[in-house]
Amino acid sequence: MTAPTFRLATVDDVPAVVTLVTSSYRGEASRAGWTTEADLLDGERLDPQVLRADIERPDSKVLLAERSGELVACAHVAVEDGAGYFGMFAVRPDLQGAGLGKQVLGEAERVAREEWRLPAMRMTVLTARADLIAFYERRGFRRTGATKPFPYGDERFGRPRREDLEFAVLEKQL
């Protein structure tokens, strides 16, 4: 597999990033990959205004992975509470399972470790996504034991299909 080229998102990329993230997690298109949340949540996965704020704020980068100029993956990395925060991770569904996600995660870890000199990377993952948590554990992340509530009632994060959603906090030493 050809290595992607990375660049930082600009506000002009917001529509394409929202489309990529939504197609990776929600609706029928997401079922082509293994990261789907279609059985857990309906609606949007990413609010355009939240994305714009992530692009514009200091100590925050939205990484885009491209092949031949085409957006194939993305992730958000930011400084949060003395560590890197990793989120908004998406790989085009038809390209999942071929190593592209590992490359994007590696680039995000490099930014946190080399550019920001941070000691660790943290993320939140829905506890119902045992397969996704296992993916991150194989890459050195560990559950911290902490959880965060799902933002029920805030449709910017989707419409839950279950009432037991919460996030596990994972961390990896860099």
Contacts in CASP RR format, 6 or more apart in sequence:
PFRMAT RR
TARGET T0000
AUTHOR 0000-0000-0000
METHOD contacts of the structure
MODEL  1
MTAPTFRLATVDDVPAVVTLVTSSYRGEASRAGWTTEADLLDGERLDPQV
LRADIERPDSKVLLAERSGELVACAHVAVEDGAGYFGMFAVRPDLQGAGL
GKQVLGEAERVAREEWRLPAMRMTVLTARADLIAFYERRGFRRTGATKPF
PYGDERFGRPRREDLEFAVLEKQL
1 98 0 8 1.000
1 99 0 8 1.000
1 100 0 8 1.000
2 67 0 8 1.000
3 103 0 8 1.000
4 65 0 8 1.000
4 66 0 8 1.000
4 67 0 8 1.000
4 72 0 8 1.000
4 73 0 8 1.000
4 100 0 8 1.000
4 103 0 8 1.000
4 104 0 8 1.000
5 65 0 8 1.000
5 66 0 8 1.000
5 67 0 8 1.000
5 69 0 8 1.000
6 63 0 8 1.000
6 64 0 8 1.000
6 65 0 8 1.000
6 66 0 8 1.000
6 107 0 8 1.000
7 63 0 8 1.000
7 64 0 8 1.000
7 66 0 8 1.000
8 55 0 8 1.000
8 61 0 8 1.000
8 62 0 8 1.000
8 63 0 8 1.000
8 64 0 8 1.000
9 17 0 8 1.000
9 51 0 8 1.000
9 55 0 8 1.000
9 62 0 8 1.000
9 63 0 8 1.000
9 64 0 8 1.000
9 74 0 8 1.000
10 55 0 8 1.000
11 52 0 8 1.000
11 55 0 8 1.000
11 56 0 8 1.000
13 55 0 8 1.000
13 62 0 8 1.000
13 64 0 8 1.000
13 71 0 8 1.000
14 48 0 8 1.000
14 51 0 8 1.000
14 52 0 8 1.000
14 55 0 8 1.000
15 48 0 8 1.000
16 71 0 8 1.000
17 46 0 8 1.000
17 51 0 8 1.000
17 62 0 8 1.000
17 64 0 8 1.000
17 71 0 8 1.000
17 74 0 8 1.000
18 44 0 8 1.000
18 46 0 8 1.000
18 48 0 8 1.000
18 51 0 8 1.000
20 71 0 8 1.000
20 73 0 8 1.000
20 74 0 8 1.000
20 90 0 8 1.000
20 92 0 8 1.000
21 45 0 8 1.000
21 46 0 8 1.000
21 74 0 8 1.000
21 88 0 8 1.000
21 90 0 8 1.000
22 30 0 8 1.000
22 43 0 8 1.000
22 44 0 8 1.000
22 45 0 8 1.000
22 46 0 8 1.000
23 29 0 8 1.000
23 30 0 8 1.000
23 90 0 8 1.000
23 92 0 8 1.000
23 93 0 8 1.000
24 30 0 8 1.000
24 33 0 8 1.000
24 35 0 8 1.000
24 36 0 8 1.000
24 45 0 8 1.000
24 90 0 8 1.000
24 91 0 8 1.000
24 92 0 8 1.000
24 93 0 8 1.000
24 96 0 8 1.000
25 35 0 8 1.000
25 36 0 8 1.000
25 37 0 8 1.000
25 38 0 8 1.000
25 41 0 8 1.000
25 45 0 8 1.000
25 90 0 8 1.000
26 36 0 8 1.000
26 37 0 8 1.000
26 38 0 8 1.000
26 41 0 8 1.000
26 42 0 8 1.000
26 43 0 8 1.000
26 44 0 8 1.000
26 45 0 8 1.000
26 158 0 8 1.000
27 36 0 8 1.000
27 38 0 8 1.000
27 42 0 8 1.000
27 43 0 8 1.000
28 38 0 8 1.000
29 93 0 8 1.000
30 36 0 8 1.000
30 37 0 8 1.000
30 38 0 8 1.000
30 93 0 8 1.000
31 38 0 8 1.000
31 93 0 8 1.000
32 93 0 8 1.000
32 94 0 8 1.000
32 96 0 8 1.000
33 93 0 8 1.000
33 94 0 8 1.000
33 96 0 8 1.000
33 97 0 8 1.000
34 96 0 8 1.000
34 97 0 8 1.000
34 131 0 8 1.000
35 90 0 8 1.000
35 91 0 8 1.000
35 93 0 8 1.000
35 96 0 8 1.000
35 132 0 8 1.000
36 93 0 8 1.000
37 45 0 8 1.000
37 126 0 8 1.000
37 129 0 8 1.000
39 161 0 8 1.000
40 126 0 8 1.000
40 128 0 8 1.000
40 129 0 8 1.000
40 160 0 8 1.000
40 161 0 8 1.000
40 162 0 8 1.000
40 165 0 8 1.000
41 157 0 8 1.000
41 158 0 8 1.000
41 159 0 8 1.000
41 160 0 8 1.000
41 161 0 8 1.000
41 165 0 8 1.000
42 158 0 8 1.000
42 159 0 8 1.000
42 161 0 8 1.000
43 155 0 8 1.000
43 158 0 8 1.000
43 159 0 8 1.000
44 155 0 8 1.000
44 156 0 8 1.000
44 158 0 8 1.000
45 157 0 8 1.000
45 158 0 8 1.000
46 88 0 8 1.000
47 156 0 8 1.000
47 157 0 8 1.000
50 156 0 8 1.000
51 62 0 8 1.000
51 88 0 8 1.000
54 60 0 8 1.000
54 62 0 8 1.000
54 76 0 8 1.000
54 78 0 8 1.000
54 88 0 8 1.000
55 62 0 8 1.000
57 78 0 8 1.000
59 78 0 8 1.000
59 79 0 8 1.000
59 116 0 8 1.000
60 76 0 8 1.000
60 77 0 8 1.000
60 78 0 8 1.000
60 79 0 8 1.000
61 76 0 8 1.000
61 77 0 8 1.000
61 78 0 8 1.000
61 111 0 8 1.000
62 74 0 8 1.000
62 75 0 8 1.000
62 76 0 8 1.000
62 88 0 8 1.000
63 74 0 8 1.000
63 75 0 8 1.000
63 76 0 8 1.000
63 77 0 8 1.000
63 104 0 8 1.000
63 107 0 8 1.000
63 108 0 8 1.000
63 111 0 8 1.000
64 71 0 8 1.000
64 73 0 8 1.000
64 74 0 8 1.000
65 71 0 8 1.000
65 72 0 8 1.000
65 73 0 8 1.000
65 74 0 8 1.000
65 100 0 8 1.000
65 103 0 8 1.000
65 104 0 8 1.000
65 107 0 8 1.000
66 72 0 8 1.000
71 92 0 8 1.000
72 91 0 8 1.000
72 92 0 8 1.000
72 95 0 8 1.000
72 100 0 8 1.000
73 89 0 8 1.000
73 90 0 8 1.000
73 91 0 8 1.000
73 92 0 8 1.000
73 95 0 8 1.000
73 100 0 8 1.000
73 101 0 8 1.000
73 104 0 8 1.000
74 88 0 8 1.000
74 89 0 8 1.000
74 90 0 8 1.000
74 104 0 8 1.000
75 86 0 8 1.000
75 87 0 8 1.000
75 88 0 8 1.000
75 89 0 8 1.000
75 90 0 8 1.000
75 104 0 8 1.000
75 105 0 8 1.000
75 107 0 8 1.000
75 108 0 8 1.000
76 85 0 8 1.000
76 86 0 8 1.000
76 87 0 8 1.000
76 88 0 8 1.000
76 89 0 8 1.000
77 84 0 8 1.000
77 85 0 8 1.000
77 86 0 8 1.000
77 87 0 8 1.000
77 108 0 8 1.000
77 111 0 8 1.000
77 112 0 8 1.000
77 121 0 8 1.000
78 84 0 8 1.000
78 85 0 8 1.000
79 85 0 8 1.000
79 112 0 8 1.000
79 116 0 8 1.000
79 118 0 8 1.000
80 122 0 8 1.000
81 122 0 8 1.000
82 118 0 8 1.000
82 119 0 8 1.000
83 112 0 8 1.000
83 118 0 8 1.000
83 119 0 8 1.000
83 120 0 8 1.000
83 121 0 8 1.000
83 122 0 8 1.000
83 171 0 8 1.000
84 112 0 8 1.000
84 116 0 8 1.000
84 118 0 8 1.000
84 120 0 8 1.000
84 121 0 8 1.000
84 122 0 8 1.000
85 121 0 8 1.000
85 122 0 8 1.000
85 123 0 8 1.000
86 105 0 8 1.000
86 108 0 8 1.000
86 109 0 8 1.000
86 112 0 8 1.000
86 121 0 8 1.000
86 122 0 8 1.000
86 123 0 8 1.000
87 123 0 8 1.000
87 124 0 8 1.000
89 101 0 8 1.000
89 104 0 8 1.000
89 105 0 8 1.000
89 108 0 8 1.000
91 97 0 8 1.000
91 100 0 8 1.000
91 101 0 8 1.000
91 104 0 8 1.000
102 139 0 8 1.000
105 139 0 8 1.000
108 121 0 8 1.000
109 121 0 8 1.000
109 172 0 8 1.000
109 174 0 8 1.000
112 118 0 8 1.000
112 121 0 8 1.000
112 174 0 8 1.000
113 174 0 8 1.000
118 174 0 8 1.000
119 173 0 8 1.000
119 174 0 8 1.000
120 171 0 8 1.000
120 172 0 8 1.000
120 173 0 8 1.000
120 174 0 8 1.000
121 141 0 8 1.000
121 171 0 8 1.000
121 172 0 8 1.000
121 174 0 8 1.000
122 144 0 8 1.000
122 169 0 8 1.000
122 170 0 8 1.000
122 171 0 8 1.000
122 172 0 8 1.000
123 136 0 8 1.000
123 141 0 8 1.000
123 169 0 8 1.000
123 170 0 8 1.000
123 171 0 8 1.000
124 148 0 8 1.000
124 167 0 8 1.000
124 168 0 8 1.000
124 169 0 8 1.000
124 170 0 8 1.000
125 132 0 8 1.000
125 133 0 8 1.000
125 136 0 8 1.000
125 167 0 8 1.000
125 168 0 8 1.000
125 170 0 8 1.000
126 132 0 8 1.000
126 150 0 8 1.000
126 165 0 8 1.000
126 166 0 8 1.000
126 167 0 8 1.000
126 168 0 8 1.000
127 133 0 8 1.000
127 147 0 8 1.000
127 165 0 8 1.000
127 166 0 8 1.000
127 167 0 8 1.000
127 168 0 8 1.000
128 162 0 8 1.000
128 164 0 8 1.000
128 165 0 8 1.000
133 143 0 8 1.000
133 168 0 8 1.000
133 170 0 8 1.000
136 170 0 8 1.000
136 172 0 8 1.000
137 143 0 8 1.000
137 170 0 8 1.000
139 172 0 8 1.000
140 172 0 8 1.000
141 170 0 8 1.000
141 171 0 8 1.000
141 172 0 8 1.000
142 170 0 8 1.000
142 171 0 8 1.000
142 172 0 8 1.000
143 168 0 8 1.000
143 169 0 8 1.000
143 170 0 8 1.000
144 168 0 8 1.000
144 169 0 8 1.000
144 170 0 8 1.000
144 171 0 8 1.000
145 168 0 8 1.000
145 169 0 8 1.000
146 168 0 8 1.000
146 169 0 8 1.000
147 166 0 8 1.000
147 167 0 8 1.000
147 168 0 8 1.000
147 169 0 8 1.000
148 166 0 8 1.000
148 167 0 8 1.000
148 169 0 8 1.000
149 166 0 8 1.000
149 167 0 8 1.000
150 157 0 8 1.000
150 160 0 8 1.000
150 165 0 8 1.000
150 166 0 8 1.000
150 167 0 8 1.000
151 157 0 8 1.000
152 160 0 8 1.000
152 165 0 8 1.000
END
